[in-house]
């Protein structure tokens, strides 16, 4: 959500022409991509894993939607811009973030957030949609936004194929409002005719009580439940306090019960700051070839919280992965660390 400068060290992510590393190592240590790569979405494809992230600058040029590729979730090669041409409705602005990519039919569809050219105090952000023949792009915008509205409510989209109903659903939301879901058309380029958005999980309605906003939806189905992972509050800046929370439901469209509501715990947090890792959040979930679930997320390294000295504090968000363990019907994540651990398979 901020215009961040990215400096990618070749030792960390390699060049765009270097061969991908083979998944031969048995262990790894976080971060897996030690460069600014906010709001990561990772998907698996027959050709490997692809990661997409919020905008940045590289070598003095804007990268609208960042792209990286890996064979093993540990070694990543930077792939440039997945959305190299701005959409006609946001051609003069530079706010593109929180992409999600889903394969729909024979093509890949990207959902993302952007600021339209006519944005002012009343007209805020939009959800955009773009398509490509392959996961590496280039993605081309559909020509008009999927949904626009005031403030920053229409952000952080995530598409999900519901295996129980066969419906394609879109989750999104922030701006101090509830997380939302609405059915999409079969091609994923519009909302289903006659459908309406449904509210799912609310921020804390008590004044100034955590979390004052919720965002970054990600849904998985596990053991008969649908799990809605989400993040809040401040992602970045001097008051960064991002965490990952979770709720679950028997239906992809709710009603969802938060971890706090279901267990009487004081909160629904499953991932929070630890050691020098600050404000972890905005996760995706990916299953490796051995069937193990992994959480992919960004966090700020307090030892290097900026890309350059002039940047705001806690704005350099690097990519980490950690194993998900399922206990008593809920996901458990180890605190963020850079200890050596078993690698994905």
C-alpha distance (Angstrom), angle and dihedral (degrees) to the residues before:
residue distance angle dihedral
X1 . . .
X2 3.75 . .
X3 3.77 133.5 .
X4 3.76 100.7 -105.0
X5 3.78 131.4 -176.6
X6 3.81 115.6 -128.3
X7 3.80 123.6 -154.4
X8 3.77 110.3 -178.2
X9 3.78 115.0 -162.3
X10 3.76 110.7 -144.8
X11 3.75 89.9 -137.4
X12 3.79 89.5 60.3
X13 3.78 103.3 43.5
X14 3.77 107.8 3.1
X15 3.77 127.7 -136.5
X16 3.78 125.0 -59.3
X17 3.80 90.4 -108.1
X18 3.81 99.6 45.7
X19 3.82 116.7 107.9
X20 3.79 117.0 -102.4
X21 3.78 115.7 -101.8
X22 3.79 115.3 -110.4
X23 3.80 116.7 -115.8
X24 3.78 94.4 -111.3
X25 3.80 104.5 124.1
X26 3.79 119.2 95.7
X27 3.80 96.9 -152.1
X28 3.80 141.6 30.6
X29 3.78 141.8 -179.3
X30 3.80 129.1 -139.0
X31 2.93 138.7 -71.6
X32 3.79 99.8 55.9
X33 3.82 91.7 -174.6
X34 3.79 111.6 29.3
X35 3.79 98.0 -164.5
X36 3.78 134.8 80.5
X37 3.81 104.6 -70.4
X38 3.82 108.1 148.9
X39 3.81 128.8 -169.0
X40 3.82 95.8 10.2
X41 3.79 122.4 -157.1
X42 3.80 115.0 -169.3
X43 3.80 123.8 -168.7
X44 3.79 132.0 -179.5
X45 3.80 120.8 -128.5
X46 3.82 134.9 171.7
X47 3.81 86.5 -99.2
X48 3.80 96.7 51.2
X49 3.78 138.1 -86.4
X50 3.79 124.0 -35.6
X51 3.80 125.7 -162.2
X52 3.81 126.2 -162.6
X53 3.79 126.6 -168.7
X54 3.79 146.0 175.8
X55 3.81 122.5 -72.2
X56 3.79 124.3 -77.6
X57 3.77 143.0 160.6
X58 3.76 121.5 -101.6
X59 3.80 124.8 -178.7
X60 3.80 88.2 -8.6
X61 3.82 94.1 -55.7
X62 3.78 129.8 105.6
X63 3.78 118.8 -111.0
X64 3.79 105.8 -158.4
X65 3.81 98.2 -162.7
X66 3.80 118.1 8.0
X67 3.79 120.3 -133.6
X68 3.81 132.2 -163.9
X69 3.80 133.8 169.2
X70 3.81 135.3 -151.9
X71 3.78 140.8 173.3
X72 3.80 95.5 -153.3
X73 3.86 110.3 21.1
X74 3.82 88.8 -110.1
X75 3.81 107.1 68.7
X76 3.81 112.0 53.3
X77 3.80 131.2 -171.3
X78 3.79 118.3 -158.4
X79 3.80 112.1 -120.8
X80 3.81 104.7 -171.9
X81 3.80 124.2 -130.0
X82 3.81 120.1 -5.0
X83 3.84 90.4 -170.8
X84 3.81 102.4 38.0
X85 3.82 95.3 165.3
X86 3.78 119.4 57.7
X87 3.81 117.3 -128.8
X88 3.81 116.4 -101.0
X89 3.82 90.7 -116.3
X90 3.82 92.7 54.7
X91 3.80 101.3 32.3
X92 3.81 97.8 127.7
X93 3.79 100.7 40.6
X94 3.78 130.1 75.2
X95 3.78 108.5 -148.8
X96 3.81 113.8 113.8
X97 3.75 120.5 146.9
X98 3.81 152.9 141.0
X99 3.83 98.9 36.1
X100 3.78 124.7 -171.0
X101 3.81 124.2 -167.2
X102 3.80 125.9 -158.4
X103 3.78 130.2 176.5
X104 3.81 109.0 -123.5
X105 3.77 115.1 179.5
X106 3.80 110.1 -44.4
X107 3.78 97.2 -21.6
X108 3.77 139.7 60.3
X109 3.78 119.5 -116.0
X110 3.79 123.3 -155.7
X111 3.80 123.3 -156.9
X112 3.78 117.9 -166.5
X113 3.80 144.4 155.5
X114 3.80 123.4 -107.8
X115 3.78 142.5 164.6
X116 3.83 112.3 -116.0
X117 3.80 121.9 -133.5
X118 3.81 91.4 -111.8
X119 3.79 94.1 52.3
X120 3.79 116.1 140.0
X121 3.79 137.0 147.1
X122 3.82 91.7 -63.3
X123 3.78 99.8 37.3
X124 3.78 112.5 56.0
X125 3.76 134.5 166.9
X126 3.79 133.4 -19.2
X127 3.77 138.7 -148.4
X128 3.80 109.7 -122.9
X129 3.79 130.3 -162.5
X130 3.82 128.7 -156.4
X131 3.80 135.6 171.1
X132 3.81 139.0 -145.5
X133 3.79 137.7 177.1
X134 3.79 92.0 -124.4
X135 3.81 138.1 23.2
X136 3.80 92.0 -105.2
X137 3.80 92.5 60.2
X138 2.89 144.6 172.2
X139 3.81 87.1 -141.5
X140 3.80 116.4 -154.6
X141 3.79 120.4 -154.5
X142 3.82 117.3 -115.7
X143 3.81 91.4 -123.9
X144 3.79 100.4 -106.8
X145 3.79 134.6 45.6
X146 3.77 120.6 -97.8
X147 3.81 93.9 -135.9
X148 3.82 136.8 -7.2
X149 3.79 132.8 -172.1
X150 3.76 147.4 146.7
X151 3.78 123.2 -55.4
X152 3.80 120.1 -11.5
X153 3.80 99.2 -47.5
X154 3.81 94.8 116.2
X155 3.80 100.3 66.4
X156 3.81 141.7 107.3
X157 3.84 101.5 38.8
X158 3.80 122.5 -166.8
X159 3.84 124.0 -176.4
X160 3.80 120.2 -151.1
X161 3.79 133.9 -175.5
X162 3.80 106.7 -141.4
X163 3.82 105.8 -141.2
X164 3.81 91.8 -160.8
X165 3.81 98.0 55.3
X166 3.80 103.1 17.5
X167 3.81 89.1 -127.1
X168 3.79 123.0 140.5
X169 3.80 109.6 -133.3
X170 3.79 134.4 -169.6
X171 3.81 121.6 -148.8
X172 3.80 121.9 -167.6
X173 3.77 144.7 137.6
X174 3.78 152.3 120.7
X175 3.81 133.1 140.8
X176 3.82 92.9 113.7
X177 3.82 89.6 -61.8
X178 3.83 130.4 109.9
X179 3.77 124.5 -80.5
X180 3.79 109.0 -98.7
X181 3.80 141.0 -153.6
X182 3.80 132.2 -164.3
X183 3.82 133.7 169.8
X184 3.80 117.6 -105.4
X185 3.78 129.2 -145.4
X186 3.80 117.7 -96.3
X187 3.81 92.0 -96.5
X188 3.81 92.6 46.9
X189 3.81 93.8 -128.0
X190 3.80 97.3 109.8
X191 3.76 140.6 14.3
X192 3.80 116.6 -84.8
X193 3.79 111.7 -88.5
X194 3.78 111.9 -95.1
X195 3.82 93.7 9.6
X196 3.79 125.6 131.7
X197 3.79 134.1 -157.8
X198 3.79 116.8 -99.9
X199 3.81 124.3 -152.5
X200 3.81 114.6 -126.1
X201 3.81 116.4 168.8
X202 3.78 125.3 14.9
X203 3.79 131.5 -151.8
X204 3.79 115.5 -117.2
X205 3.78 107.4 -68.4
X206 3.79 93.4 -153.6
X207 3.79 111.9 97.6
X208 3.79 113.6 -93.2
X209 3.83 91.4 -8.4
X210 3.81 120.4 138.7
X211 2.95 123.3 -67.1
X212 3.78 100.2 31.5
X213 3.80 89.7 169.6
X214 3.80 136.0 21.5
X215 3.80 127.6 -160.4
X216 3.80 144.7 138.5
X217 3.83 99.9 76.9
X218 3.80 119.7 -160.7
X219 3.82 122.6 172.6
X220 3.81 130.0 -162.6
X221 3.80 132.3 169.1
X222 3.80 116.8 -130.7
X223 3.79 132.0 162.2
X224 3.77 96.2 -13.0
X225 3.80 95.2 -47.4
X226 3.77 134.4 96.7
X227 3.80 111.0 -133.9
X228 3.79 119.5 -153.4
X229 3.80 112.0 -159.5
X230 3.80 115.3 -166.1
X231 3.80 140.8 164.5
X232 3.82 140.3 -137.1
X233 3.09 162.3 -162.2
X234 3.82 124.3 15.1
X235 3.79 112.4 -8.3
X236 3.79 95.8 -165.1
X237 3.77 148.2 -3.6
X238 3.81 130.9 68.5
X239 3.82 91.3 -46.5
X240 3.82 96.7 45.8
X241 3.81 109.8 154.5
X242 3.81 103.8 155.9
X243 3.81 119.6 162.4
X244 3.82 137.8 165.6
X245 3.81 119.1 -114.6
X246 3.80 133.2 -180.0
X247 3.80 142.5 -147.8
X248 3.81 131.0 178.1
X249 3.80 140.3 -152.4
X250 3.79 140.9 175.3
X251 3.81 87.4 -125.1
X252 3.79 130.9 52.9
X253 3.80 89.0 -130.7
X254 3.78 96.7 46.9
X255 2.89 157.5 -173.5
X256 3.81 87.4 -136.3
X257 3.78 124.0 -159.8
X258 3.78 116.4 -153.3
X259 3.78 122.3 -133.0
X260 3.80 87.9 -110.5
X261 3.81 92.6 53.4
X262 3.80 94.5 45.1
X263 3.79 99.5 45.7
X264 3.82 104.9 24.9
X265 3.80 88.7 -120.7
X266 3.81 115.1 152.5
X267 3.81 91.8 -111.0
X268 3.81 143.7 -0.1
X269 3.82 96.5 -116.7
X270 3.81 118.3 136.3
X271 3.82 98.6 164.8
X272 3.79 127.5 33.9
X273 3.78 142.0 149.7
X274 3.79 118.2 -53.6
X275 3.77 131.0 173.4
X276 3.79 109.9 -31.1
X277 3.82 93.3 -17.6
X278 3.80 108.1 103.0
X279 3.83 130.2 -170.5
X280 3.83 101.2 -2.1
X281 3.77 114.8 -169.9
X282 3.80 154.3 94.5
X283 3.77 91.9 96.4
X284 3.76 138.1 -175.6
X285 3.81 125.2 -161.5
X286 3.80 124.4 -133.9
X287 3.82 131.4 178.5
X288 3.80 117.2 -140.5
X289 3.80 126.0 -139.7
X290 3.81 90.9 -90.0
X291 3.81 92.3 55.8
X292 3.80 95.9 -104.7
X293 3.81 116.5 142.1
X294 3.80 118.9 -132.6
X295 3.77 131.8 -169.6
X296 3.80 114.3 -137.8
X297 3.79 114.5 -163.8
X298 3.77 145.2 143.9
X299 3.79 127.7 -108.5
X300 3.78 137.7 172.2
X301 3.80 118.5 -112.2
X302 3.81 103.5 -139.1
X303 3.79 88.7 -152.5
X304 3.82 88.8 63.1
X305 3.81 108.5 18.1
X306 3.82 95.9 159.9
X307 3.77 135.2 49.4
X308 3.78 89.5 -142.5
X309 3.79 132.0 6.1
X310 3.81 94.5 -105.7
X311 3.82 92.7 58.3
X312 3.77 122.4 100.1
X313 3.80 116.1 -93.8
X314 3.82 117.0 -88.4
X315 3.79 97.0 14.7
X316 3.80 100.9 116.9
X317 3.81 100.9 91.9
X318 3.79 116.2 -175.5
X319 3.81 128.9 -168.7
X320 3.80 123.2 -102.2
X321 3.80 134.0 172.8
X322 3.79 129.0 -155.3
X323 3.77 134.9 177.9
X324 3.81 120.1 -100.6
X325 3.81 116.2 -138.9
X326 3.82 118.9 -167.7
X327 3.81 114.4 -140.3
X328 3.80 126.6 172.7
X329 3.78 91.6 -17.0
X330 3.82 97.4 -49.5
X331 3.83 135.5 93.7
X332 3.79 117.9 -109.7
X333 3.82 122.5 -161.2
X334 3.78 125.5 -168.0
X335 3.82 114.6 -123.4
X336 3.83 112.0 -90.0
X337 3.78 112.2 -88.5
X338 3.78 142.4 149.7
X339 3.80 94.0 -128.4
X340 3.79 118.4 132.9
X341 3.80 111.3 -94.2
X342 3.78 139.5 168.5
X343 3.80 112.3 -75.6
X344 3.80 126.7 -127.0
X345 3.80 116.0 -91.0
